[in-house]
Amino acid sequence: MKQASFLDYLQHEKRYSQHTLTAYKSDLAQFFEYIETVSGLTSVQEVGHTHIRSWGVYLLQNKNTTTRTVTRKFSTLKTYFNFLQRGEHIEKNPMLKVTAPKVGKRLPVYIKEENIKRLFSDVKFEEGYSGARNRMILDLLYSTGMRRGELTALQVGDLNFHENQIKVLGKGNKERIIPISFDLRKRLQAYLTTRTEEYPDTDLSGLFLTDKGKPMYSGYVYNVVKRYLSKVSTVEQRSPHVLRHSFATHLSDHGADLNAVKELLGHSSLAATQVYTHNSIERLKEIYQQAHPKGKGTDS
């Protein structure tokens, strides 16, 4: 059903990350398994809007599936059927008659500043390269706000200590420059020394290596972050993206210009960045309610 050519298009023309490609592939496989099992369809030309709506209802019957998840899966189908229509593989796009379920606004989950401080001051990391690497992974994610895929793609040559900056390859293969502090530069230099001592003969240029000296991969980073955040926070989400949210939220809390935060995060539009101002407003409300005499609605 042209899935292979569609994924090839996303990878080579749209330059989507491997993480996004995996999600698209999974969504399509799940959808076609459903319509083949339930409706007996074997051709993409047979798919109509009723089949897609039926799939959406089926997904929402599962308590573990949120409206946000269904909306994302519908977005996959919309992109897929647009691709087929442009290639004249189908006459009509069935997604034109499908409306995604409404999704309520959800504020980004983030780690409180005091817990971030505990992470780097109180938590003990392993001895040797493993501990230095794990700490540096957490440090870079929080200090720069970069995405997990951007971190795993980092090369030693992307570090510019002379200019105190890092070159990052973001979504759509768009490069951006992230400034780093003098202290972070020193920590990176110390990490590189440990890396060289552990793997003096490696010819790999990736900044981070596994314990076996192999290239770093996405799942490894996720597990490292989840393990260490569990030591300092009880938030349900403890992924690398939570550190990205924390980076942006803490910048906003301390009065950073929204456009500057946008550039640091590599967002294509300001709308994607504005959500972090809501986090700051919610924090101000909490402070007001806790500290102001009339914050709790009393007259005393």
KENUBA-238384 format. One record per residue (C-alpha): x, y negated, z negated; residue in three letters. Coordinates in steps of 0.2 Angstrom, whole numbers. Layout:
<nodes>
+-------+-------+-------+---------+
!     u !     v !     w ! residuo !
+-------+-------+-------+---------+
!     X !     Y !     Z !     ala !
...
+-------+-------+-------+---------+
</nodes>
This chain:
<nodes>
+-------+-------+-------+---------+
!     u !     v !     w ! residuo !
+-------+-------+-------+---------+
!     0 !     0 !     0 !     met !
!    14 !   -12 !     4 !     lys !
!    20 !   -12 !   -14 !     gln !
!    38 !    -9 !    -9 !     ala !
!    39 !   -23 !     4 !     ser !
!    30 !   -35 !    -8 !     phe !
!    43 !   -32 !   -22 !     leu !
!    57 !   -34 !   -10 !     asp !
!    49 !   -51 !    -5 !     tyr !
!    49 !   -56 !   -23 !     leu !
!    66 !   -51 !   -26 !     gln !
!    75 !   -58 !   -11 !     his !
!    64 !   -72 !    -5 !     glu !
!    56 !   -78 !   -22 !     lys !
!    72 !   -74 !   -32 !     arg !
!    62 !   -67 !   -46 !     tyr !
!    71 !   -60 !   -61 !     ser !
!    72 !   -41 !   -64 !     gln !
!    61 !   -43 !   -80 !     his !
!    47 !   -51 !   -69 !     thr !
!    49 !   -38 !   -55 !     leu !
!    47 !   -24 !   -68 !     thr !
!    31 !   -33 !   -74 !     ala !
!    24 !   -35 !   -57 !     tyr !
!    28 !   -17 !   -52 !     lys !
!    20 !   -10 !   -68 !     ser !
!     4 !   -21 !   -65 !     asp !
!     2 !   -15 !   -47 !     leu !
!     5 !     3 !   -52 !     ala !
!    -8 !     2 !   -66 !     gln !
!   -21 !    -6 !   -55 !     phe !
!   -19 !     6 !   -40 !     phe !
!   -19 !    21 !   -52 !     glu !
!   -36 !    14 !   -59 !     tyr !
!   -44 !    11 !   -42 !     ile !
!   -39 !    28 !   -35 !     glu !
!   -45 !    37 !   -51 !     thr !
!   -61 !    28 !   -53 !     val !
!   -66 !    23 !   -36 !     ser !
!   -56 !    35 !   -25 !     gly !
!   -48 !    21 !   -15 !     leu !
!   -33 !    26 !    -5 !     thr !
!   -31 !    10 !     6 !     ser !
!   -28 !    -8 !     1 !     val !
!   -40 !   -14 !    14 !     gln !
!   -54 !    -5 !     4 !     glu !
!   -51 !   -15 !   -11 !     val !
!   -64 !   -28 !   -15 !     gly !
!   -67 !   -41 !   -29 !     his !
!   -79 !   -29 !   -38 !     thr !
!   -65 !   -16 !   -40 !     his !
!   -54 !   -30 !   -48 !     ile !
!   -67 !   -36 !   -59 !     arg !
!   -71 !   -18 !   -65 !     ser !
!   -52 !   -16 !   -69 !     trp !
!   -52 !   -32 !   -79 !     gly !
!   -67 !   -25 !   -89 !     val !
!   -58 !    -9 !   -92 !     tyr !
!   -43 !   -17 !   -98 !     leu !
!   -52 !   -28 !  -110 !     leu !
!   -61 !   -13 !  -118 !     gln !
!   -44 !    -8 !  -125 !     asn !
!   -41 !   -17 !  -142 !     lys !
!   -23 !   -19 !  -138 !     asn !
!   -25 !   -29 !  -122 !     thr !
!   -28 !   -47 !  -124 !     thr !
!   -36 !   -59 !  -112 !     thr !
!   -19 !   -67 !  -109 !     arg !
!   -13 !   -50 !  -103 !     thr !
!   -27 !   -48 !   -91 !     val !
!   -25 !   -65 !   -84 !     thr !
!    -6 !   -61 !   -81 !     arg !
!   -11 !   -45 !   -72 !     lys !
!   -24 !   -55 !   -62 !     phe !
!   -10 !   -67 !   -57 !     ser !
!     0 !   -52 !   -51 !     thr !
!   -14 !   -47 !   -40 !     leu !
!   -17 !   -64 !   -33 !     lys !
!     1 !   -66 !   -28 !     thr !
!     1 !   -48 !   -20 !     tyr !
!   -15 !   -51 !   -10 !     phe !
!    -9 !   -68 !    -4 !     asn !
!     6 !   -59 !     2 !     phe !
!    -4 !   -46 !    11 !     leu !
!   -15 !   -59 !    19 !     gln !
!    -1 !   -69 !    25 !     arg !
!     6 !   -54 !    33 !     gly !
!   -11 !   -50 !    41 !     glu !
!   -12 !   -33 !    32 !     his !
!   -29 !   -38 !    25 !     ile !
!   -42 !   -50 !    32 !     glu !
!   -50 !   -56 !    16 !     lys !
!   -42 !   -59 !    -1 !     asn !
!   -53 !   -51 !   -14 !     pro !
!   -45 !   -62 !   -28 !     met !
!   -55 !   -77 !   -21 !     leu !
!   -70 !   -70 !   -29 !     lys !
!   -62 !   -66 !   -45 !     val !
!   -61 !   -77 !   -60 !     thr !
!   -48 !   -73 !   -74 !     ala !
!   -55 !   -73 !   -92 !     pro !
!   -52 !   -89 !  -101 !     lys !
!   -37 !   -89 !  -113 !     val !
!   -37 !  -100 !  -128 !     gly !
!   -22 !  -111 !  -132 !     lys !
!    -8 !  -102 !  -141 !     arg !
!     6 !  -111 !  -150 !     leu !
!    23 !  -104 !  -147 !     pro !
!    29 !   -93 !  -161 !     val !
!    45 !  -100 !  -169 !     tyr !
!    57 !   -97 !  -184 !     ile !
!    58 !  -110 !  -197 !     lys !
!    74 !  -120 !  -199 !     glu !
!    77 !  -113 !  -216 !     glu !
!    76 !   -96 !  -210 !     asn !
!    88 !   -99 !  -195 !     ile !
!   100 !  -106 !  -208 !     lys !
!    99 !   -90 !  -218 !     arg !
!   102 !   -80 !  -202 !     leu !
!   119 !   -88 !  -200 !     phe !
!   124 !   -91 !  -218 !     ser !
!   117 !   -76 !  -228 !     asp !
!   115 !   -61 !  -216 !     val !
!   130 !   -50 !  -215 !     lys !
!   136 !   -44 !  -197 !     phe !
!   146 !   -29 !  -193 !     glu !
!   165 !   -30 !  -193 !     glu !
!   174 !   -31 !  -177 !     gly !
!   168 !   -34 !  -159 !     tyr !
!   150 !   -28 !  -162 !     ser !
!   147 !   -40 !  -176 !     gly !
!   155 !   -55 !  -167 !     ala !
!   145 !   -51 !  -151 !     arg !
!   128 !   -49 !  -160 !     asn !
!   131 !   -65 !  -170 !     arg !
!   136 !   -74 !  -154 !     met !
!   120 !   -68 !  -145 !     ile !
!   109 !   -75 !  -158 !     leu !
!   119 !   -91 !  -159 !     asp !
!   119 !   -95 !  -140 !     leu !
!   100 !   -91 !  -139 !     leu !
!    96 !  -103 !  -153 !     tyr !
!   109 !  -116 !  -149 !     ser !
!   105 !  -117 !  -130 !     thr !
!    87 !  -111 !  -128 !     gly !
!    92 !  -101 !  -114 !     met !
!    81 !   -86 !  -108 !     arg !
!    86 !   -68 !  -111 !     arg !
!    89 !   -64 !   -93 !     gly !
!   100 !   -80 !   -92 !     glu !
!   110 !   -74 !  -107 !     leu !
!   114 !   -57 !  -100 !     thr !
!   119 !   -64 !   -83 !     ala !
!   132 !   -76 !   -91 !     leu !
!   150 !   -74 !   -85 !     gln !
!   165 !   -79 !   -94 !     val !
!   168 !   -92 !   -80 !     gly !
!   152 !  -100 !   -84 !     asp !
!   159 !  -107 !  -100 !     leu !
!   167 !  -125 !   -97 !     asn !
!   176 !  -129 !  -113 !     phe !
!   184 !  -144 !  -105 !     his !
!   167 !  -152 !  -103 !     glu !
!   159 !  -143 !  -117 !     asn !
!   145 !  -136 !  -107 !     gln !
!   138 !  -119 !  -100 !     ile !
!   132 !  -116 !   -82 !     lys !
!   116 !  -106 !   -82 !     val !
!   107 !   -97 !   -68 !     leu !
!    89 !   -99 !   -71 !     gly !
!    73 !   -94 !   -63 !     lys !
!    73 !   -94 !   -44 !     gly !
!    92 !   -94 !   -45 !     asn !
!    91 !  -113 !   -50 !     lys !
!   107 !  -118 !   -59 !     glu !
!   107 !  -130 !   -74 !     arg !
!   120 !  -136 !   -86 !     ile !
!   118 !  -135 !  -104 !     ile !
!   129 !  -145 !  -116 !     pro !
!   136 !  -137 !  -131 !     ile !
!   143 !  -144 !  -147 !     ser !
!   161 !  -144 !  -152 !     phe !
!   157 !  -132 !  -166 !     asp !
!   149 !  -120 !  -154 !     leu !
!   163 !  -121 !  -142 !     arg !
!   175 !  -116 !  -156 !     lys !
!   164 !  -101 !  -160 !     arg !
!   163 !   -96 !  -142 !     leu !
!   182 !   -97 !  -141 !     gln !
!   184 !   -86 !  -157 !     ala !
!   172 !   -73 !  -149 !     tyr !
!   182 !   -72 !  -133 !     leu !
!   197 !   -69 !  -143 !     thr !
!   189 !   -54 !  -151 !     thr !
!   182 !   -48 !  -135 !     arg !
!   199 !   -48 !  -127 !     thr !
!   206 !   -39 !  -142 !     glu !
!   193 !   -26 !  -141 !     glu !
!   193 !   -23 !  -122 !     tyr !
!   211 !   -29 !  -116 !     pro !
!   210 !   -20 !  -100 !     asp !
!   192 !   -23 !   -95 !     thr !
!   189 !   -30 !   -77 !     asp !
!   171 !   -35 !   -81 !     leu !
!   168 !   -54 !   -81 !     ser !
!   151 !   -53 !   -90 !     gly !
!   152 !   -63 !  -106 !     leu !
!   144 !   -50 !  -117 !     phe !
!   148 !   -31 !  -117 !     leu !
!   140 !   -16 !  -125 !     thr !
!   149 !    -6 !  -139 !     asp !
!   155 !     5 !  -125 !     lys !
!   162 !    -9 !  -115 !     gly !
!   148 !    -9 !  -102 !     lys !
!   139 !   -24 !   -95 !     pro !
!   126 !   -31 !  -107 !     met !
!   107 !   -27 !  -102 !     tyr !
!    91 !   -35 !  -107 !     ser !
!    84 !   -21 !  -119 !     gly !
!   101 !   -22 !  -129 !     tyr !
!    99 !   -40 !  -132 !     val !
!    80 !   -38 !  -137 !     tyr !
!    85 !   -25 !  -150 !     asn !
!    99 !   -35 !  -157 !     val !
!    88 !   -50 !  -159 !     val !
!    73 !   -41 !  -166 !     lys !
!    84 !   -32 !  -179 !     arg !
!    92 !   -48 !  -186 !     tyr !
!    77 !   -59 !  -186 !     leu !
!    68 !   -45 !  -196 !     ser !
!    80 !   -49 !  -210 !     lys !
!    75 !   -67 !  -211 !     val !
!    57 !   -69 !  -205 !     ser !
!    41 !   -60 !  -206 !     thr !
!    33 !   -67 !  -190 !     val !
!    26 !   -54 !  -179 !     glu !
!    36 !   -58 !  -164 !     gln !
!    54 !   -57 !  -166 !     arg !
!    60 !   -57 !  -148 !     ser !
!    74 !   -68 !  -139 !     pro !
!    60 !   -79 !  -133 !     his !
!    56 !   -84 !  -151 !     val !
!    73 !   -91 !  -153 !     leu !
!    70 !  -101 !  -137 !     arg !
!    54 !  -107 !  -144 !     his !
!    63 !  -111 !  -161 !     ser !
!    76 !  -121 !  -151 !     phe !
!    63 !  -132 !  -142 !     ala !
!    52 !  -134 !  -158 !     thr !
!    66 !  -140 !  -169 !     his !
!    72 !  -152 !  -156 !     leu !
!    54 !  -159 !  -155 !     ser !
!    53 !  -160 !  -174 !     asp !
!    69 !  -170 !  -174 !     his !
!    62 !  -183 !  -161 !     gly !
!    71 !  -176 !  -146 !     ala !
!    65 !  -184 !  -129 !     asp !
!    52 !  -172 !  -121 !     leu !
!    60 !  -174 !  -104 !     asn !
!    77 !  -170 !  -111 !     ala !
!    70 !  -154 !  -119 !     val !
!    62 !  -150 !  -102 !     lys !
!    79 !  -151 !   -93 !     glu !
!    88 !  -141 !  -107 !     leu !
!    74 !  -127 !  -105 !     leu !
!    75 !  -127 !   -87 !     gly !
!    56 !  -130 !   -85 !     his !
!    50 !  -135 !   -68 !     ser !
!    36 !  -146 !   -75 !     ser !
!    33 !  -157 !   -91 !     leu !
!    17 !  -148 !   -94 !     ala !
!    26 !  -132 !   -99 !     ala !
!    37 !  -142 !  -112 !     thr !
!    23 !  -152 !  -120 !     gln !
!    17 !  -137 !  -130 !     val !
!    31 !  -139 !  -142 !     tyr !
!    24 !  -156 !  -147 !     thr !
!     9 !  -147 !  -153 !     his !
!    20 !  -137 !  -164 !     asn !
!    27 !  -153 !  -171 !     ser !
!    10 !  -161 !  -174 !     ile !
!     4 !  -145 !  -183 !     glu !
!    20 !  -146 !  -194 !     arg !
!    16 !  -165 !  -198 !     leu !
!    -2 !  -159 !  -203 !     lys !
!     5 !  -147 !  -215 !     glu !
!    16 !  -159 !  -223 !     ile !
!     2 !  -172 !  -224 !     tyr !
!    -9 !  -159 !  -232 !     gln !
!     4 !  -154 !  -245 !     gln !
!    11 !  -171 !  -249 !     ala !
!    -2 !  -184 !  -247 !     his !
!   -14 !  -187 !  -262 !     pro !
!   -29 !  -186 !  -250 !     lys !
!   -22 !  -173 !  -239 !     gly !
!   -33 !  -159 !  -246 !     lys !
!   -49 !  -170 !  -245 !     gly !
!   -50 !  -174 !  -264 !     thr !
!   -54 !  -192 !  -271 !     asp !
!   -42 !  -191 !  -286 !     ser !
+-------+-------+-------+---------+
</nodes>
